[in-house]
Amino acid sequence: TNLRTIRHSLSSSSTLVSAVKGLEMDSGKRMSQLMEEELPSKLHPGITVLSGPNLALEIVDGKPSSTVVASSNESAARAVQDILTSNSFRVYTNTDIIGVELGGALKNIIAIGAGICDGLGYGNNAKAAFITRGLTEISRLGVAAGAQPLTFAGLAGMGDLIATCSSPLSRNRYVGVELAKGKTLSEIRTGMVHVAEGVDTTSAAIDLARSMDVEMPITSVTYKVLFENMTVQRALLELMGRTPAPE
């Protein structure tokens, strides 16, 4: 709706920055794909996306942070880099718009599970393993969608995943902690002021993974906990009981 409102005020020299970390529910499309659908082709070269370990409250407080701005048009990414870089905010560029967007969206799913680990008191070994295997399936789906593998080892992949799974400021981690207390998703959402993007992204990611025949066990059990009333304890048993396989 916002794009439809402003598109007539944009020119071919305009640069647009998407900071949305999520997937469209029905289609599983990334935000840049939706922007391309809503905007005339002459504006497509100006589309960029920004993602990384960027907890908003820390940035507002002026704490040192880094991010990635990605675009298939390197000059557009560099323009955003020049505008946003400051003494406390370091901006990197990347041409892998698919990987940067998927890293930012899918890590929210893993953060819900990391919150469950914390809420249940499973310790650092379990959480480290969970985050690492989460990164594996994020990368698996990303590569299947056309992303570059190394993007997921960078700020928009591993960096954002670590921040979101570790910080008490993370809304998605908070959802997991509350699920571990036995609360329902409806109860948790009612008590939240802000949106936890990982909830809806879980549903979209499941559909996307099925369409590409990509296995995502963590995302699958997270979906069952959120939408099919699986207990968090049963979800753990399902993950730990999977047939042993090579890493």
C-alpha positions in Angstrom: 0.0 0.0 0.0 2.8 2.4 0.9 4.6 1.7 -2.4 1.4 2.3 -4.4 1.0 5.7 -2.6 4.5 7.0 -3.3 5.5 5.3 -6.6 4.3 8.2 -8.7 6.6 10.5 -6.8 9.7 8.4 -7.6 12.0 8.8 -10.5 14.5 6.5 -12.2 17.3 8.1 -10.0 15.5 7.2 -6.8 17.1 4.7 -4.4 14.8 2.7 -2.2 15.9 0.8 1.0 13.9 -2.1 2.4 14.5 -2.9 6.0 11.7 -5.4 6.3 12.8 -8.9 7.5 10.1 -11.3 6.5 8.3 -13.2 3.7 4.9 -12.6 2.3 2.5 -15.1 3.9 0.7 -16.5 0.8 3.5 -16.4 -1.7 6.7 -16.7 0.3 8.1 -13.8 -1.7 10.9 -11.6 -0.4 10.3 -7.9 0.0 12.4 -6.9 -2.9 10.3 -9.1 -5.1 7.2 -7.5 -3.9 8.7 -4.1 -4.6 9.5 -5.1 -8.1 5.9 -6.1 -8.6 4.5 -2.8 -7.3 7.0 -0.5 -9.0 7.6 0.2 -12.7 10.7 -1.4 -14.2 12.6 1.9 -14.4 12.7 2.0 -10.6 14.0 -1.6 -10.1 17.8 -0.6 -10.3 17.3 1.6 -7.2 15.9 -1.2 -5.0 18.2 -2.2 -2.1 17.7 -4.2 1.1 19.3 -3.6 4.5 19.8 -6.4 7.0 22.2 -7.5 9.8 22.6 -7.8 13.5 20.6 -4.5 14.1 18.7 -4.5 17.3 17.0 -1.1 17.1 17.3 0.0 20.7 21.1 -0.5 20.6 21.4 1.6 17.4 19.3 4.3 18.8 21.6 4.4 21.9 24.5 4.9 19.6 26.2 1.6 20.3 28.6 0.3 17.6 26.7 -1.7 15.0 27.3 -3.1 11.5 24.9 -3.9 8.7 24.7 -5.0 5.1 23.0 -3.2 2.2 22.5 -5.4 -0.8 21.4 -4.8 -4.4 22.0 -6.2 -7.8 23.0 -2.7 -8.7 26.3 -2.0 -6.9 26.1 1.7 -7.3 22.8 1.9 -5.5 24.2 -0.2 -2.6 27.2 2.1 -2.4 25.0 5.2 -2.4 23.1 3.8 0.6 26.4 2.9 2.2 27.7 6.4 1.9 24.5 7.9 3.4 24.2 5.6 6.4 27.8 5.0 7.4 28.7 6.8 10.6 31.2 6.5 13.5 28.8 4.1 15.2 27.2 2.4 12.2 29.4 0.5 9.8 27.7 -0.4 6.5 29.0 -3.2 4.1 27.7 -3.8 0.6 26.7 -7.1 -1.0 25.3 -8.0 -4.4 23.5 -11.1 -3.0 20.1 -9.6 -2.4 18.5 -13.1 -2.1 20.8 -14.3 0.6 20.7 -11.0 2.6 16.9 -11.0 2.6 16.5 -14.7 3.4 19.1 -14.5 6.2 17.2 -11.6 7.8 13.8 -13.4 7.5 14.6 -17.0 8.4 16.8 -16.3 11.4 13.7 -15.1 13.3 12.4 -18.7 13.1 15.5 -20.0 14.7 15.4 -17.3 17.4 12.0 -18.6 18.5 13.6 -22.0 19.1 16.6 -20.5 20.8 14.2 -18.7 23.2 12.6 -22.1 24.0 16.1 -23.5 24.8 16.7 -20.6 27.2 13.2 -20.9 28.7 13.7 -24.5 29.4 17.2 -24.0 30.8 18.8 -26.4 28.4 22.2 -24.7 28.6 24.9 -23.5 26.3 25.7 -26.7 24.5 22.1 -27.2 23.4 21.7 -23.6 22.3 25.0 -23.5 20.4 24.1 -26.7 18.6 20.6 -25.4 17.9 21.8 -22.1 16.4 24.4 -23.9 14.3 22.0 -26.4 12.9 19.6 -23.5 12.3 22.1 -21.7 10.2 22.6 -24.9 8.2 18.9 -25.1 7.2 18.7 -21.3 6.5 21.7 -21.7 4.2 20.2 -24.8 2.6 17.0 -23.0 1.7 18.9 -19.9 0.6 21.2 -21.7 -1.8 18.2 -23.5 -3.3 16.6 -20.1 -3.8 19.7 -18.8 -5.6 21.7 -17.2 -2.8 25.4 -17.4 -2.4 26.5 -19.7 0.4 29.1 -17.3 1.9 26.4 -14.7 2.5 25.1 -16.8 5.4 28.5 -16.7 7.1 28.4 -12.9 7.1 26.5 -10.2 9.0 23.2 -10.9 7.3 23.4 -14.6 8.1 25.4 -15.7 11.1 25.7 -12.2 12.6 22.0 -11.5 12.6 21.3 -15.0 13.9 23.6 -14.7 16.9 22.2 -11.3 17.9 18.6 -12.4 17.5 19.0 -15.7 19.3 21.0 -14.2 22.2 19.6 -10.8 23.1 16.8 -10.2 25.6 15.8 -7.4 23.2 14.8 -9.9 20.6 11.0 -10.2 20.1 11.3 -13.6 18.5 13.5 -15.0 21.2 10.9 -13.7 23.7 8.2 -15.7 22.0 10.2 -18.8 22.5 10.9 -18.1 26.2 7.1 -17.6 26.7 6.3 -20.8 24.9 8.6 -22.7 27.2 6.6 -21.4 30.1 3.5 -23.1 28.7 1.8 -20.0 27.2 -0.1 -20.3 24.0 0.8 -18.2 20.9 -2.4 -16.3 21.3 -1.6 -15.4 24.9 1.9 -14.3 23.9 0.8 -12.2 21.0 -1.9 -10.5 23.1 0.7 -9.4 25.6 3.2 -8.0 23.0 3.3 -4.4 21.8 5.5 -5.2 18.8 5.3 -7.9 16.2 7.5 -11.0 16.3 8.1 -11.5 12.5 9.3 -15.1 13.0 5.8 -16.4 13.7 4.3 -15.6 10.3 7.6 -16.2 8.6 7.6 -19.8 9.9 4.4 -20.5 7.9 5.7 -18.9 4.8 9.1 -20.7 5.0 7.4 -24.1 5.4 5.5 -23.5 2.1 8.7 -22.2 0.4 10.7 -25.2 1.6 8.1 -27.7 0.4 8.0 -26.0 -3.0 11.7 -26.4 -3.4 11.9 -29.8 -1.7 14.3 -28.5 1.0 14.4 -30.2 4.4 14.1 -27.8 7.3 13.6 -29.9 10.5 13.9 -27.0 13.0 11.4 -24.9 11.0 9.1 -27.8 10.8 8.9 -28.5 14.5 8.6 -24.8 15.2 5.6 -24.6 12.9 4.0 -27.5 14.9 4.6 -25.8 18.2 3.2 -22.5 16.9 0.2 -23.7 14.9 -0.4 -27.4 15.7 -0.2 -27.4 19.6 2.9 -29.6 19.8 4.6 -29.2 23.2 8.1 -27.8 23.3 9.2 -30.9 25.0 7.9 -33.1 22.2 9.5 -30.8 19.6 12.9 -31.4 21.3 12.4 -35.2 21.2 11.5 -35.0 17.6 14.7 -33.2 16.7 16.9 -35.3 18.9 15.3 -38.5 17.7 16.1 -37.9 14.0 18.2 -40.5 12.3 21.9 -39.7 12.8 23.5 -38.3 9.7 26.8 -36.7 8.5 27.2 -33.0 9.3 
